[in-house]
């Protein structure tokens, strides 16, 4: 690894060669001419070679200094290019992104947004899966998972964000209501058949109703 002081010496040397004086180089680097002169002197001492011919009126590169200058310009240019590439990668989204979304919600709501996002970032490679089961984000290598309702994705150990509120509509076939009647309140649902989401362990996810005060009532 090149010490920062060595790079500063090279930068001071190149700026001095370009500007023609320590004073002009100092103005470019926001340093005093004394600081630039000392930095170049330390560089010469380390190299064991004189890089400039100094007179009271001007600085002129020696033959060794001219050769060293060409190399330094190339190295500093390569360094600037490397920094520019890194900066562009930081501002651009690239690589594979694994996303898991619920089946119905994913196809109707999430998919159009994800496709538009991918079009804006052509170097992004989204891998989208549609599942309603419990997923292990870490074990399955999932980067982002979208879930509706109470999450069982270990939100206490994973970064998570509330995206919005989704209304759920409870409905029944007209023929079923003709045969069984229409419930008037949540408590009436206890006498009706219901279709619930099932978990992999065999348990079911109950219906959840919130009243005007925010109290939750569950029916399974």
C-alpha positions in Angstrom: 0.0 0.0 0.0 1.3 3.5 -0.9 1.4 5.8 2.1 -0.7 8.9 1.8 2.3 11.2 2.4 4.0 9.6 -0.7 1.0 10.3 -2.8 0.9 13.9 -1.6 4.5 14.3 -2.6 3.8 13.0 -6.0 0.8 15.2 -6.4 2.9 18.2 -5.3 5.6 17.3 -7.8 3.2 17.0 -10.7 1.4 20.2 -9.8 4.7 22.1 -9.6 5.8 20.7 -13.0 2.5 21.7 -14.6 2.3 25.1 -12.9 6.0 26.0 -13.2 6.5 27.2 -9.7 5.9 26.3 -6.1 3.6 29.3 -5.6 1.3 28.4 -8.5 1.2 24.8 -7.4 0.3 25.8 -3.9 -2.6 27.8 -5.2 -3.8 24.8 -7.1 -3.5 22.5 -4.1 -4.6 25.1 -1.5 -1.2 24.9 0.2 1.5 27.4 0.9 4.5 27.5 -1.5 6.7 26.5 1.4 4.6 23.4 2.1 4.8 22.4 -1.6 8.5 23.0 -1.7 9.1 20.9 1.4 6.9 18.1 0.0 8.9 18.0 -3.3 12.2 18.1 -1.4 11.2 15.1 0.7 10.2 13.3 -2.4 13.6 14.0 -4.0 15.4 12.9 -0.8 13.5 9.6 -0.8 14.2 9.0 -4.4 17.8 10.1 -4.2 17.4 12.1 -7.3 17.0 15.8 -8.1 13.7 16.3 -10.0 14.0 20.1 -10.7 16.7 22.5 -11.7 16.1 25.5 -9.5 17.0 29.1 -10.4 15.8 32.3 -8.9 13.4 32.7 -11.9 12.1 29.3 -12.8 11.9 25.6 -12.2 12.9 23.2 -14.9 12.5 19.4 -14.9 15.7 17.4 -15.0 15.9 14.4 -17.3 15.2 12.1 -14.4 12.4 14.4 -13.3 10.8 14.5 -16.8 10.8 10.7 -17.0 9.4 10.5 -13.5 6.8 13.1 -14.3 5.4 11.0 -17.2 5.0 8.0 -15.0 3.4 10.0 -12.2 0.9 11.6 -14.6 -0.1 8.1 -15.8 -0.4 6.7 -12.2 -2.5 9.7 -11.0 -4.7 9.4 -14.0 -5.2 5.7 -13.4 -6.1 6.4 -9.8 -8.6 9.1 -10.8 -10.2 6.6 -13.3 -10.4 4.0 -10.6 -12.1 6.4 -8.2 -14.6 7.4 -10.9 -15.5 3.8 -11.6 -16.1 3.2 -7.9 -18.2 6.3 -7.6 -20.3 5.2 -10.6 -20.9 1.8 -9.0 -22.0 3.4 -5.8 -24.6 5.5 -7.6 -25.8 2.6 -9.9 -27.7 -0.4 -8.8 -26.1 -3.5 -10.2 -26.1 -7.3 -9.6 -28.7 -9.9 -8.6 -31.6 -9.0 -6.3 -33.7 -11.9 -4.9 -37.3 -10.8 -4.1 -40.1 -13.0 -2.6 -43.7 -11.7 -2.7 -47.1 -13.2 -1.9 -48.7 -14.9 -4.9 -51.8 -12.8 -5.5 -50.5 -9.5 -4.2 -47.2 -10.0 -6.0 -48.8 -10.5 -9.4 -51.4 -7.8 -9.1 -49.5 -5.1 -7.2 -45.8 -5.7 -6.8 -44.9 -7.1 -10.2 -45.8 -4.0 -12.2 -43.7 -1.8 -9.8 -40.8 -4.3 -9.9 -40.7 -4.4 -13.7 -40.7 -0.6 -13.9 -37.9 -0.5 -11.3 -35.9 -3.0 -13.3 -36.3 -1.0 -16.5 -34.8 2.1 -14.8 -31.8 0.0 -13.7 -30.8 -2.2 -16.6 -27.8 -3.7 -14.8 -30.0 -5.1 -12.0 -30.9 -8.8 -12.3 -34.1 -9.3 -10.3 -35.0 -12.9 -9.3 -38.6 -12.8 -8.2 -40.4 -15.7 -6.5 -44.1 -16.0 -5.6 -44.9 -17.8 -2.3 -47.4 -17.6 0.5 -45.4 -19.8 2.8 -43.1 -18.9 5.7 -39.6 -18.2 4.3 -36.2 -18.2 5.9 -34.6 -15.1 4.4 -31.1 -16.0 5.5 -31.1 -19.7 4.7 -32.8 -19.2 1.3 -30.7 -16.3 0.2 -33.6 -13.9 -0.2 -32.7 -10.2 -0.2 -36.2 -8.7 0.1 -39.4 -10.3 1.2 -42.8 -8.6 1.1 -45.5 -9.9 3.5 -49.0 -8.9 4.4 -50.4 -8.8 7.9 -48.6 -10.0 11.0 -45.1 -11.1 9.8 -43.4 -14.3 11.0 -40.1 -13.3 9.3 -38.3 -12.7 12.6 -38.7 -8.9 12.3 -36.8 -8.5 15.5 -33.6 -9.6 13.9 -34.1 -8.4 10.3 -34.4 -4.9 8.9 -38.0 -4.2 8.0 -40.3 -1.4 6.9 -44.0 -0.8 6.8 -44.9 -0.1 3.2 -48.6 0.6 3.5 -52.1 -0.6 4.5 -54.0 -3.2 2.4 -57.7 -3.7 2.9 -59.0 -7.2 3.1 -62.5 -7.9 1.9 -64.4 -10.9 3.4 -66.9 -12.3 1.0 -69.1 -15.3 0.3 -70.9 -16.9 -2.6 -74.5 -15.8 -3.1 -75.7 -19.4 -3.0 -74.0 -19.9 0.4 -75.7 -16.8 1.8 -79.0 -17.9 0.4 -78.6 -21.2 2.2 -77.1 -20.0 5.5 -78.2 -16.4 5.8 -76.1 -13.3 6.0 -74.2 -12.4 9.2 -74.8 -9.0 10.7 -71.8 -8.8 13.0 -68.4 -10.3 13.5 -69.6 -12.5 16.3 -72.1 -14.1 13.9 -69.2 -15.6 11.9 -68.7 -18.3 14.6 -71.8 -20.1 13.1 -70.5 -19.9 9.5 -67.9 -21.9 7.5 -64.7 -20.1 6.6 -61.7 -20.6 4.4 -58.4 -19.7 6.0 -54.8 -19.4 4.9 -52.8 -22.5 6.1 -49.2 -22.6 7.3 -46.7 -25.3 6.6 -47.0 -26.7 10.1 -50.7 -27.3 9.6 -52.0 -24.3 11.6 -54.2 -21.6 10.1 -54.1 -17.9 10.0 -57.3 -16.5 11.6 -59.3 -13.6 10.2 -58.6 -10.4 12.1 -61.1 -7.6 12.4 -60.4 -4.1 13.9 -63.2 -2.0 15.4 -63.4 1.8 15.3 -61.2 1.9 18.5 -58.5 -0.3 16.9 -59.3 -3.4 19.0 -58.6 -6.6 17.2 -61.0 -9.5 17.1 -59.9 -12.9 15.7 -62.2 -15.5 14.1 -60.9 -18.9 12.9 
